[in-house]
Amino acid sequence: MNKPPFFADLPFYFQGDDLKIDALVLDELKKNSTSELVFTQYENIKKLKAIKFDWGRNDELKHIPPSCMSLSKKS
């Protein structure tokens, strides 16, 4: 992939001074997010005898605690 500086598909881009949303990339990110894991991998998850997530309530990456809590509530 040749998309410097991050070499990744981002869900937004600038067109002049305007910030635009790339809906296709945003949908792909949502589809592969941890909060959707329960739904997209349901049959495989049912085969597990146990599952454990290790995360910190005070993690410096602020999206991790709410994402983990959301996933926990869906399972």
MOPAC internal coordinates of N, CA, C and O (Angstrom, degrees):
PM7 1SCF
backbone

  N    0.0000 0     0.00 0     0.00 0    0    0    0
  C    1.4332 1     0.00 0     0.00 0    1    0    0
  C    1.5328 1   107.86 1     0.00 0    2    1    0
  O    1.2310 1   120.52 1   -51.13 1    3    2    1
  N    1.2906 1   116.61 1   128.87 1    3    2    1
  C    1.4583 1   120.47 1  -177.24 1    5    3    2
  C    1.5213 1   109.84 1  -115.14 1    6    5    3
  O    1.2310 1   120.57 1  -105.88 1    7    6    5
  N    1.3328 1   116.51 1    74.12 1    7    6    5
  C    1.4639 1   122.29 1  -178.60 1    9    7    6
  C    1.5231 1   110.01 1  -132.27 1   10    9    7
  O    1.2310 1   120.48 1  -110.04 1   11   10    9
  N    1.3444 1   116.69 1    69.96 1   11   10    9
  C    1.4611 1   118.00 1   179.25 1   13   11   10
  C    1.5155 1   110.98 1   -63.83 1   14   13   11
  O    1.2310 1   118.28 1   -24.08 1   15   14   13
  N    1.3152 1   120.88 1   155.92 1   15   14   13
  C    1.4637 1   124.83 1     8.08 1   17   15   14
  C    1.5210 1   113.06 1   -92.15 1   18   17   15
  O    1.2310 1   118.83 1   168.54 1   19   18   17
  N    1.3523 1   119.84 1   -11.46 1   19   18   17
  C    1.4646 1   120.80 1  -174.88 1   21   19   18
  C    1.5227 1   113.29 1   -98.27 1   22   21   19
  O    1.2310 1   119.96 1   165.14 1   23   22   21
  N    1.3310 1   117.68 1   -14.86 1   23   22   21
  C    1.4601 1   123.34 1  -179.75 1   25   23   22
  C    1.5245 1   111.26 1    54.92 1   26   25   23
  O    1.2310 1   120.86 1  -132.81 1   27   26   25
  N    1.3206 1   115.96 1    47.19 1   27   26   25
  C    1.4632 1   122.71 1  -178.93 1   29   27   26
  C    1.5276 1   109.11 1  -151.21 1   30   29   27
  O    1.2310 1   120.90 1   -20.34 1   31   30   29
  N    1.3166 1   115.89 1   159.66 1   31   30   29
  C    1.4549 1   121.27 1   173.12 1   33   31   30
  C    1.5225 1   108.30 1   -83.50 1   34   33   31
  O    1.2310 1   120.51 1   -63.53 1   35   34   33
  N    1.3079 1   116.63 1   116.47 1   35   34   33
  C    1.4572 1   121.24 1   179.19 1   37   35   34
  C    1.5247 1   109.42 1  -101.40 1   38   37   35
  O    1.2310 1   119.84 1   -29.61 1   39   38   37
  N    1.3303 1   117.91 1   150.39 1   39   38   37
  C    1.4696 1   120.41 1  -176.37 1   41   39   38
  C    1.5299 1   113.32 1   -80.01 1   42   41   39
  O    1.2310 1   120.09 1  -170.34 1   43   42   41
  N    1.3136 1   117.43 1     9.66 1   43   42   41
  C    1.4597 1   120.39 1  -179.90 1   45   43   42
  C    1.5200 1   109.28 1  -149.28 1   46   45   43
  O    1.2310 1   121.02 1   -18.83 1   47   46   45
  N    1.3100 1   115.65 1   161.17 1   47   46   45
  C    1.4548 1   121.89 1   176.93 1   49   47   46
  C    1.5345 1   108.22 1  -158.85 1   50   49   47
  O    1.2310 1   121.22 1   -18.58 1   51   50   49
  N    1.3045 1   115.27 1   161.42 1   51   50   49
  C    1.4625 1   120.30 1   177.35 1   53   51   50
  C    1.5168 1   109.31 1   -97.47 1   54   53   51
  O    1.2310 1   121.57 1   -43.41 1   55   54   53
  N    1.3128 1   114.60 1   136.59 1   55   54   53
  C    1.4547 1   121.51 1   171.18 1   57   55   54
  C    1.5290 1   104.73 1  -121.95 1   58   57   55
  O    1.2310 1   121.00 1   -82.23 1   59   58   57
  N    1.3271 1   115.69 1    97.77 1   59   58   57
  C    1.4572 1   120.01 1  -169.51 1   61   59   58
  C    1.5235 1   108.61 1    68.30 1   62   61   59
  O    1.2310 1   120.25 1    55.73 1   63   62   61
  N    1.3227 1   117.13 1  -124.27 1   63   62   61
  C    1.4638 1   121.79 1   177.58 1   65   63   62
  C    1.5218 1   112.96 1   -96.03 1   66   65   63
  O    1.2310 1   120.21 1   179.97 1   67   66   65
  N    1.3356 1   117.19 1    -0.03 1   67   66   65
  C    1.4630 1   121.24 1  -176.64 1   69   67   66
  C    1.5224 1   111.26 1   -96.08 1   70   69   67
  O    1.2310 1   121.04 1   -45.31 1   71   70   69
  N    1.3330 1   115.63 1   134.69 1   71   70   69
  C    1.4594 1   121.28 1   175.17 1   73   71   70
  C    1.5210 1   108.33 1   -86.88 1   74   73   71
  O    1.2310 1   120.37 1   -55.54 1   75   74   73
  N    1.3234 1   116.90 1   124.46 1   75   74   73
  C    1.4587 1   122.93 1  -178.90 1   77   75   74
  C    1.5196 1   109.71 1  -112.49 1   78   77   75
  O    1.2310 1   120.72 1   -30.24 1   79   78   77
  N    1.3183 1   116.23 1   149.76 1   79   78   77
  C    1.4655 1   122.56 1   177.71 1   81   79   78
  C    1.5223 1   109.14 1  -102.30 1   82   81   79
  O    1.2310 1   120.57 1   -47.17 1   83   82   81
  N    1.3310 1   116.51 1   132.83 1   83   82   81
  C    1.4567 1   121.66 1   174.40 1   85   83   82
  C    1.5299 1   106.83 1   -95.39 1   86   85   83
  O    1.2310 1   120.50 1   -80.28 1   87   86   85
  N    1.3268 1   116.65 1    99.72 1   87   86   85
  C    1.4643 1   121.95 1  -173.75 1   89   87   86
  C    1.5238 1   112.55 1   -61.46 1   90   89   87
  O    1.2310 1   119.60 1   144.14 1   91   90   89
  N    1.3319 1   118.36 1   -35.86 1   91   90   89
  C    1.4715 1   120.46 1  -179.85 1   93   91   90
  C    1.5236 1   111.25 1   -64.27 1   94   93   91
  O    1.2310 1   120.28 1   135.60 1   95   94   93
  N    1.3153 1   117.06 1   -44.40 1   95   94   93
  C    1.4678 1   120.70 1   179.05 1   97   95   94
  C    1.5229 1   109.85 1   -67.90 1   98   97   95
  O    1.2310 1   120.07 1   138.82 1   99   98   97
  N    1.3244 1   117.46 1   -41.18 1   99   98   97
  C    1.4639 1   121.24 1   179.13 1  101   99   98
  C    1.5292 1   110.91 1   -61.18 1  102  101   99
  O    1.2310 1   120.30 1   136.85 1  103  102  101
  N    1.3268 1   117.04 1   -43.15 1  103  102  101
  C    1.4684 1   120.73 1   177.46 1  105  103  102
  C    1.5305 1   111.36 1   -62.47 1  106  105  103
  O    1.2310 1   120.45 1   139.74 1  107  106  105
  N    1.3295 1   116.74 1   -40.26 1  107  106  105
  C    1.4714 1   120.69 1   178.83 1  109  107  106
  C    1.5305 1   110.69 1   -65.04 1  110  109  107
  O    1.2310 1   120.28 1   138.63 1  111  110  109
  N    1.3127 1   117.07 1   -41.37 1  111  110  109
  C    1.4692 1   120.17 1   177.50 1  113  111  110
  C    1.5223 1   111.18 1   -63.83 1  114  113  111
  O    1.2310 1   120.43 1   137.33 1  115  114  113
  N    1.3133 1   116.78 1   -42.67 1  115  114  113
  C    1.4641 1   120.36 1   178.87 1  117  115  114
  C    1.5237 1   110.49 1   -63.78 1  118  117  115
  O    1.2310 1   120.43 1   137.32 1  119  118  117
  N    1.3262 1   116.78 1   -42.68 1  119  118  117
  C    1.4678 1   121.68 1  -178.61 1  121  119  118
  C    1.5341 1   111.37 1   -61.03 1  122  121  119
  O    1.2310 1   120.44 1   146.45 1  123  122  121
  N    1.3204 1   116.77 1   -33.55 1  123  122  121
  C    1.4642 1   121.30 1  -177.23 1  125  123  122
  C    1.5235 1   113.46 1  -100.43 1  126  125  123
  O    1.2310 1   120.04 1  -168.41 1  127  126  125
  N    1.3145 1   117.53 1    11.59 1  127  126  125
  C    1.4629 1   120.01 1  -179.39 1  129  127  126
  C    1.5287 1   110.59 1   -77.28 1  130  129  127
  O    1.2310 1   120.77 1   -20.99 1  131  130  129
  N    1.3202 1   116.12 1   159.01 1  131  130  129
  C    1.4632 1   120.05 1  -179.49 1  133  131  130
  C    1.5224 1   112.04 1   -62.88 1  134  133  131
  O    1.2310 1   120.17 1   149.82 1  135  134  133
  N    1.3253 1   117.28 1   -30.18 1  135  134  133
  C    1.4656 1   118.91 1  -179.40 1  137  135  134
  C    1.5245 1   112.37 1   -70.40 1  138  137  135
  O    1.2310 1   120.21 1   161.12 1  139  138  137
  N    1.3308 1   117.20 1   -18.88 1  139  138  137
  C    1.4671 1   121.26 1   177.41 1  141  139  138
  C    1.5193 1   112.48 1   -96.67 1  142  141  139
  O    1.2310 1   120.18 1   170.29 1  143  142  141
  N    1.3184 1   117.26 1    -9.71 1  143  142  141
  C    1.4572 1   122.49 1  -177.56 1  145  143  142
  C    1.5248 1   112.41 1   -53.79 1  146  145  143
  O    1.2310 1   120.43 1   138.79 1  147  146  145
  N    1.3072 1   116.79 1   -41.21 1  147  146  145
  C    1.4603 1   121.33 1  -178.96 1  149  147  146
  C    1.5246 1   110.94 1   -59.26 1  150  149  147
  O    1.2310 1   120.54 1   143.67 1  151  150  149
  N    1.3252 1   116.57 1   -36.33 1  151  150  149
  C    1.4599 1   120.28 1  -177.27 1  153  151  150
  C    1.5240 1   112.72 1   -85.44 1  154  153  151
  O    1.2310 1   119.77 1   138.78 1  155  154  153
  N    1.3312 1   118.05 1   -41.22 1  155  154  153
  C    1.4635 1   120.64 1  -176.25 1  157  155  154
  C    1.5180 1   112.90 1   -77.51 1  158  157  155
  O    1.2310 1   119.88 1   155.35 1  159  158  157
  N    1.3208 1   117.83 1   -24.65 1  159  158  157
  C    1.4676 1   121.40 1  -178.29 1  161  159  158
  C    1.5252 1   111.94 1  -119.20 1  162  161  159
  O    1.2310 1   120.44 1  -152.86 1  163  162  161
  N    1.3050 1   116.76 1    27.14 1  163  162  161
  C    1.4637 1   122.35 1  -173.27 1  165  163  162
  C    1.5367 1   112.69 1   -54.43 1  166  165  163
  O    1.2310 1   120.03 1   130.78 1  167  166  165
  N    1.3118 1   117.55 1   -49.22 1  167  166  165
  C    1.4756 1   120.12 1  -177.41 1  169  167  166
  C    1.5220 1   111.53 1   -63.05 1  170  169  167
  O    1.2310 1   119.64 1   140.57 1  171  170  169
  N    1.3115 1   118.30 1   -39.43 1  171  170  169
  C    1.4659 1   120.87 1   178.19 1  173  171  170
  C    1.5190 1   111.49 1   -70.47 1  174  173  171
  O    1.2310 1   120.18 1   141.08 1  175  174  173
  N    1.3189 1   117.27 1   -38.92 1  175  174  173
  C    1.4658 1   120.64 1   179.65 1  177  175  174
  C    1.5270 1   110.85 1   -65.45 1  178  177  175
  O    1.2310 1   120.00 1   144.58 1  179  178  177
  N    1.3291 1   117.61 1   -35.42 1  179  178  177
  C    1.4713 1   120.49 1   178.91 1  181  179  178
  C    1.5178 1   111.93 1   -62.27 1  182  181  179
  O    1.2310 1   119.62 1   155.94 1  183  182  181
  N    1.3228 1   118.33 1   -24.06 1  183  182  181
  C    1.4676 1   122.31 1  -179.52 1  185  183  182
  C    1.5286 1   112.54 1   -75.87 1  186  185  183
  O    1.2310 1   120.29 1   163.12 1  187  186  185
  N    1.3130 1   117.05 1   -16.88 1  187  186  185
  C    1.4627 1   120.79 1  -177.93 1  189  187  186
  C    1.5229 1   111.05 1   -75.89 1  190  189  187
  O    1.2310 1   120.60 1   -34.51 1  191  190  189
  N    1.3128 1   116.46 1   145.49 1  191  190  189
  C    1.4610 1   121.42 1   175.78 1  193  191  190
  C    1.5308 1   110.64 1   -85.85 1  194  193  191
  O    1.2310 1   120.69 1   153.59 1  195  194  193
  N    1.3224 1   116.28 1   -26.41 1  195  194  193
  C    1.4650 1   121.44 1   178.91 1  197  195  194
  C    1.5190 1   108.51 1  -158.54 1  198  197  195
  O    1.2310 1   121.43 1   -20.14 1  199  198  197
  N    1.3047 1   114.87 1   159.86 1  199  198  197
  C    1.4595 1   120.95 1   175.77 1  201  199  198
  C    1.5229 1   107.82 1  -147.84 1  202  201  199
  O    1.2310 1   120.78 1   -40.91 1  203  202  201
  N    1.3107 1   116.10 1   139.09 1  203  202  201
  C    1.4660 1   120.05 1  -179.53 1  205  203  202
  C    1.5191 1   108.52 1  -137.18 1  206  205  203
  O    1.2310 1   121.33 1   -45.06 1  207  206  205
  N    1.3229 1   115.05 1   134.94 1  207  206  205
  C    1.4533 1   121.81 1   174.40 1  209  207  206
  C    1.5151 1   108.08 1  -113.51 1  210  209  207
  O    1.2310 1   121.12 1   -46.87 1  211  210  209
  N    1.3010 1   115.45 1   133.13 1  211  210  209
  C    1.4573 1   120.71 1   178.05 1  213  211  210
  C    1.5229 1   107.21 1  -109.42 1  214  213  211
  O    1.2310 1   121.09 1   -62.42 1  215  214  213
  N    1.3281 1   115.52 1   117.58 1  215  214  213
  C    1.4592 1   120.88 1   179.90 1  217  215  214
  C    1.5103 1   108.44 1  -150.33 1  218  217  215
  O    1.2310 1   120.98 1   -21.26 1  219  218  217
  N    1.2985 1   115.73 1   158.74 1  219  218  217
  C    1.4571 1   120.24 1  -178.64 1  221  219  218
  C    1.5164 1   111.86 1  -107.55 1  222  221  219
  O    1.2310 1   120.65 1   -47.91 1  223  222  221
  N    1.3227 1   116.35 1   132.09 1  223  222  221
  C    1.4718 1   120.66 1   177.65 1  225  223  222
  C    1.5223 1   111.48 1   -61.73 1  226  225  223
  O    1.2310 1   120.73 1   153.06 1  227  226  225
  N    1.3183 1   116.21 1   -26.94 1  227  226  225
  C    1.4558 1   120.57 1  -178.56 1  229  227  226
  C    1.5255 1   111.78 1  -107.54 1  230  229  227
  O    1.2310 1   120.40 1  -152.40 1  231  230  229
  N    1.3016 1   116.83 1    27.60 1  231  230  229
  C    1.4565 1   122.09 1  -179.77 1  233  231  230
  C    1.5227 1   109.49 1   -58.46 1  234  233  231
  O    1.2310 1   120.30 1   -39.94 1  235  234  233
  N    1.3155 1   117.02 1   140.06 1  235  234  233
  C    1.4660 1   119.84 1  -178.27 1  237  235  234
  C    1.5271 1   112.18 1   -69.96 1  238  237  235
  O    1.2310 1   119.68 1   158.63 1  239  238  237
  N    1.3221 1   118.22 1   -21.37 1  239  238  237
  C    1.4623 1   121.35 1   175.02 1  241  239  238
  C    1.5197 1   106.99 1   -85.79 1  242  241  239
  O    1.2310 1   120.45 1   -76.98 1  243  242  241
  N    1.2934 1   116.74 1   103.02 1  243  242  241
  C    1.4701 1   123.21 1  -167.27 1  245  243  242
  C    1.5244 1   114.30 1   -63.60 1  246  245  243
  O    1.2310 1   119.37 1   160.62 1  247  246  245
  N    1.3343 1   118.81 1   -19.38 1  247  246  245
  C    1.4636 1   119.60 1  -179.55 1  249  247  246
  C    1.5329 1   112.78 1   -79.72 1  250  249  247
  O    1.2310 1   119.85 1   163.93 1  251  250  249
  N    1.3127 1   117.89 1   -16.07 1  251  250  249
  C    1.4673 1   120.10 1  -173.88 1  253  251  250
  C    1.5246 1   112.75 1   -69.25 1  254  253  251
  O    1.2310 1   118.10 1   127.36 1  255  254  253
  N    1.3281 1   121.22 1   -52.64 1  255  254  253
  C    1.4702 1   118.48 1  -179.44 1  257  255  254
  C    1.5317 1   114.39 1   -57.62 1  258  257  255
  O    1.2310 1   118.65 1   132.44 1  259  258  257
  N    1.3452 1   120.18 1   -47.56 1  259  258  257
  C    1.4676 1   117.47 1   179.58 1  261  259  258
  C    1.5251 1   113.08 1   -66.29 1  262  261  259
  O    1.2310 1   119.97 1   146.35 1  263  262  261
  N    1.3471 1   117.66 1   -33.65 1  263  262  261
  C    1.4672 1   120.75 1   178.00 1  265  263  262
  C    1.5203 1   110.48 1   -64.57 1  266  265  263
  O    1.2310 1   120.69 1   136.31 1  267  266  265
  N    1.3261 1   116.30 1   -43.69 1  267  266  265
  C    1.4718 1   120.91 1  -179.82 1  269  267  266
  C    1.5327 1   110.44 1   -66.66 1  270  269  267
  O    1.2310 1   120.57 1   139.74 1  271  270  269
  N    1.3166 1   116.51 1   -40.26 1  271  270  269
  C    1.4742 1   119.33 1   178.99 1  273  271  270
  C    1.5270 1   110.02 1   -65.44 1  274  273  271
  O    1.2310 1   119.94 1   140.49 1  275  274  273
  N    1.3081 1   117.72 1   -39.51 1  275  274  273
  C    1.4564 1   122.03 1   178.16 1  277  275  274
  C    1.5264 1   110.94 1   -62.34 1  278  277  275
  O    1.2310 1   120.45 1   133.95 1  279  278  277
  N    1.3309 1   116.75 1   -46.05 1  279  278  277
  C    1.4612 1   121.03 1   178.03 1  281  279  278
  C    1.5181 1   110.72 1   -61.79 1  282  281  279
  O    1.2310 1   119.94 1   137.45 1  283  282  281
  N    1.3148 1   117.73 1   -42.55 1  283  282  281
  C    1.4556 1   122.50 1  -179.92 1  285  283  282
  C    1.5260 1   111.31 1   -60.52 1  286  285  283
  O    1.2310 1   119.96 1   140.00 1  287  286  285
  N    1.3066 1   117.69 1   -40.00 1  287  286  285
  C    1.4601 1   121.92 1  -179.25 1  289  287  286
  C    1.5303 1   112.66 1   -70.84 1  290  289  287
  O    1.2310 1   120.34 1   155.73 1  291  290  289
  N    1.3468 1   116.95 1   -24.27 1  291  290  289
  C    1.4729 1   120.44 1  -178.72 1  293  291  290
  C    1.5189 1   111.66 1   -85.33 1  294  293  291
  O    1.2310 1   119.89 1   161.68 1  295  294  293
  N    1.3100 1   117.82 1   -18.32 1  295  294  293
  C    1.4742 1   119.51 1  -175.36 1  297  295  294
  C    1.5093 1   112.08 1   -90.34 1  298  297  295
  O    1.2310 1   120.10 1   180.00 1  299  298  297

